[in-house]
Amino acid sequence: SHNHRSEHWVVVEGTAKVTIDENVQTVTENQSVYIPLGAIHRMENPGQLPLTLIEVQTGTYFGEDDIVRLEDDYSRN
């Protein structure tokens, strides 16, 4: 989640499984999803093909320290 920004993800190629708070949805090529400020979110590539997307961030601050990691399958800090 983020304390100072929201995001808009646009899928350019492939399929994304997007979780925003408790809502899980599939987003495919030429579709988009909005992630509101403070929402817990994650994205997965459920397919075999590469996933390409554009992420647009809006808000008051975009530093890496605005990323709140709750549980990370990749052991990032």
MIKOL-898709 format. One record per residue: residue number from 1; x negated, y negated, z of N, C-alpha, C in turn. Coordinates in steps of 0.2 Angstrom, whole numbers, m for minus. Example, Ala and Ser with C-alpha at 12.3 -4.5 7.8 and 13.67 -1.06 7.14 Angstrom:
2
+-------+-------+-------+-------+-------+-------+-------+-------+-------+-------+
: lumpa :  n.xx :  n.yy :  n.zz : ca.xx : ca.yy : ca.zz :  c.xx :  c.yy :  c.zz :
+-------+-------+-------+-------+-------+-------+-------+-------+-------+-------+
:     1 :   m66 :    28 :    39 :   m62 :    22 :    39 :   m66 :    16 :    39 :
:     2 :   m64 :    11 :    35 :   m68 :     5 :    36 :   m64 :     0 :    39 :
+-------+-------+-------+-------+-------+-------+-------+-------+-------+-------+
//
This chain:
77
+-------+-------+-------+-------+-------+-------+-------+-------+-------+-------+
: lumpa :  n.xx :  n.yy :  n.zz : ca.xx : ca.yy : ca.zz :  c.xx :  c.yy :  c.zz :
+-------+-------+-------+-------+-------+-------+-------+-------+-------+-------+
:     1 :    m4 :     6 :     0 :     0 :     0 :     0 :    m4 :    m6 :     0 :
:     2 :    m1 :   m12 :    m1 :    m5 :   m18 :    m1 :    m1 :   m23 :     3 :
:     3 :    m5 :   m28 :     7 :    m2 :   m33 :    11 :    m1 :   m40 :     7 :
:     4 :    m4 :   m40 :     1 :    m4 :   m47 :    m2 :    m3 :   m47 :   m10 :
:     5 :    m1 :   m41 :   m12 :     0 :   m40 :   m19 :     5 :   m35 :   m21 :
:     6 :     9 :   m36 :   m27 :    13 :   m31 :   m29 :    10 :   m29 :   m36 :
:     7 :    12 :   m24 :   m39 :     9 :   m21 :   m45 :    15 :   m19 :   m50 :
:     8 :    13 :   m19 :   m56 :    17 :   m17 :   m62 :    13 :   m12 :   m66 :
:     9 :    15 :    m6 :   m67 :    11 :    m1 :   m70 :    15 :     0 :   m77 :
:    10 :    12 :     0 :   m83 :    14 :     2 :   m89 :    11 :     8 :   m92 :
:    11 :    14 :    13 :   m93 :    11 :    19 :   m96 :    10 :    18 :  m104 :
:    12 :     4 :    18 :  m106 :     2 :    17 :  m113 :     2 :    24 :  m117 :
:    13 :     0 :    29 :  m113 :    m1 :    36 :  m116 :    m1 :    41 :  m110 :
:    14 :     3 :    46 :  m112 :     4 :    52 :  m107 :    10 :    51 :  m102 :
:    15 :    10 :    55 :   m97 :    15 :    55 :   m92 :    12 :    54 :   m85 :
:    16 :    16 :    50 :   m81 :    14 :    48 :   m74 :    19 :    51 :   m69 :
:    17 :    17 :    54 :   m64 :    22 :    55 :   m59 :    21 :    50 :   m53 :
:    18 :    25 :    46 :   m52 :    25 :    40 :   m48 :    29 :    40 :   m42 :
:    19 :    26 :    40 :   m36 :    29 :    40 :   m30 :    29 :    33 :   m27 :
:    20 :    35 :    30 :   m25 :    35 :    23 :   m22 :    40 :    24 :   m16 :
:    21 :    36 :    23 :   m10 :    40 :    25 :    m4 :    42 :    32 :    m4 :
:    22 :    49 :    33 :    m4 :    51 :    40 :    m4 :    54 :    42 :   m11 :
:    23 :    54 :    37 :   m16 :    56 :    39 :   m23 :    51 :    41 :   m27 :
:    24 :    52 :    47 :   m30 :    48 :    50 :   m35 :    51 :    50 :   m42 :
:    25 :    47 :    47 :   m47 :    50 :    47 :   m54 :    44 :    49 :   m59 :
:    26 :    47 :    51 :   m65 :    42 :    52 :   m70 :    42 :    46 :   m75 :
:    27 :    36 :    43 :   m77 :    36 :    38 :   m81 :    32 :    40 :   m87 :
:    28 :    35 :    39 :   m93 :    31 :    41 :   m99 :    29 :    35 :  m104 :
:    29 :    26 :    37 :  m109 :    24 :    32 :  m114 :    29 :    26 :  m115 :
:    30 :    27 :    20 :  m115 :    31 :    14 :  m116 :    36 :    13 :  m110 :
:    31 :    35 :    16 :  m105 :    39 :    14 :   m99 :    35 :    11 :   m93 :
:    32 :    38 :     8 :   m89 :    35 :     4 :   m83 :    38 :     5 :   m77 :
:    33 :    35 :     4 :   m71 :    37 :     4 :   m65 :    34 :    m2 :   m61 :
:    34 :    39 :    m4 :   m56 :    37 :   m10 :   m52 :    35 :    m8 :   m45 :
:    35 :    30 :    m9 :   m42 :    28 :    m8 :   m35 :    28 :   m14 :   m31 :
:    36 :    33 :   m15 :   m27 :    34 :   m21 :   m23 :    29 :   m21 :   m17 :
:    37 :    28 :   m27 :   m15 :    23 :   m29 :   m10 :    24 :   m24 :    m4 :
:    38 :    19 :   m21 :    m1 :    20 :   m17 :     5 :    22 :   m10 :     4 :
:    39 :    25 :    m8 :    m2 :    27 :    m1 :    m4 :    21 :     4 :    m4 :
:    40 :    23 :     9 :    m1 :    18 :    15 :    m1 :    19 :    18 :    m8 :
:    41 :    13 :    19 :   m11 :    13 :    21 :   m18 :     7 :    26 :   m20 :
:    42 :     9 :    30 :   m25 :     3 :    34 :   m28 :     6 :    36 :   m35 :
:    43 :     1 :    38 :   m39 :     2 :    40 :   m45 :    m2 :    47 :   m47 :
:    44 :     1 :    51 :   m50 :    m2 :    58 :   m52 :    m1 :    59 :   m60 :
:    45 :    m6 :    62 :   m63 :    m5 :    65 :   m70 :    m3 :    72 :   m69 :
:    46 :     3 :    73 :   m71 :     6 :    80 :   m70 :     4 :    84 :   m76 :
:    47 :     2 :    81 :   m82 :     1 :    85 :   m88 :    m6 :    86 :   m90 :
:    48 :    m7 :    89 :   m96 :   m13 :    91 :   m98 :   m17 :    86 :  m102 :
:    49 :   m13 :    81 :  m105 :   m16 :    76 :  m109 :   m18 :    70 :  m104 :
:    50 :   m23 :    66 :  m106 :   m25 :    60 :  m103 :   m19 :    55 :  m101 :
:    51 :   m19 :    52 :   m96 :   m15 :    47 :   m94 :   m18 :    40 :   m95 :
:    52 :   m15 :    35 :   m99 :   m18 :    29 :   m99 :   m13 :    24 :   m97 :
:    53 :   m14 :    19 :   m93 :   m10 :    14 :   m91 :   m13 :     7 :   m90 :
:    54 :    m8 :     2 :   m90 :   m10 :    m5 :   m89 :    m7 :    m6 :   m82 :
:    55 :   m12 :    m9 :   m77 :    m9 :   m11 :   m71 :   m10 :   m19 :   m70 :
:    56 :    m4 :   m22 :   m69 :    m4 :   m29 :   m68 :    m3 :   m31 :   m61 :
:    57 :    m7 :   m35 :   m58 :    m6 :   m36 :   m50 :    m4 :   m43 :   m50 :
:    58 :     1 :   m45 :   m45 :     3 :   m52 :   m44 :     3 :   m52 :   m36 :
:    59 :     1 :   m58 :   m34 :     1 :   m60 :   m27 :    m4 :   m65 :   m25 :
:    60 :    m6 :   m65 :   m19 :   m10 :   m71 :   m16 :   m17 :   m69 :   m15 :
:    61 :   m19 :   m62 :   m15 :   m26 :   m60 :   m14 :   m26 :   m53 :   m17 :
:    62 :   m32 :   m52 :   m21 :   m33 :   m46 :   m25 :   m40 :   m42 :   m23 :
:    63 :   m43 :   m43 :   m17 :   m49 :   m40 :   m14 :   m47 :   m33 :   m13 :
:    64 :   m53 :   m29 :   m13 :   m52 :   m22 :   m12 :   m50 :   m20 :    m5 :
:    65 :   m51 :   m25 :     0 :   m49 :   m24 :     7 :   m42 :   m25 :     8 :
:    66 :   m38 :   m26 :     2 :   m31 :   m26 :     3 :   m28 :   m20 :     1 :
:    67 :   m32 :   m15 :     0 :   m30 :    m8 :    m1 :   m29 :    m4 :     5 :
:    68 :   m23 :    m2 :     7 :   m22 :     2 :    13 :   m21 :     9 :    11 :
:    69 :   m26 :    13 :    13 :   m26 :    20 :    11 :   m23 :    24 :    17 :
:    70 :   m18 :    28 :    16 :   m14 :    32 :    21 :   m17 :    39 :    21 :
:    71 :   m17 :    42 :    16 :   m20 :    49 :    15 :   m23 :    49 :     8 :
:    72 :   m29 :    52 :     8 :   m32 :    52 :     1 :   m35 :    58 :     0 :
:    73 :   m32 :    62 :    m6 :   m35 :    68 :    m8 :   m42 :    68 :   m10 :
:    74 :   m45 :    62 :   m11 :   m51 :    62 :   m14 :   m56 :    59 :    m9 :
:    75 :   m55 :    59 :    m3 :   m59 :    57 :     3 :   m62 :    50 :     2 :
:    76 :   m59 :    45 :    m1 :   m61 :    39 :    m2 :   m60 :    35 :     5 :
:    77 :   m64 :    30 :     6 :   m63 :    26 :    12 :   m60 :    19 :    10 :
+-------+-------+-------+-------+-------+-------+-------+-------+-------+-------+
//
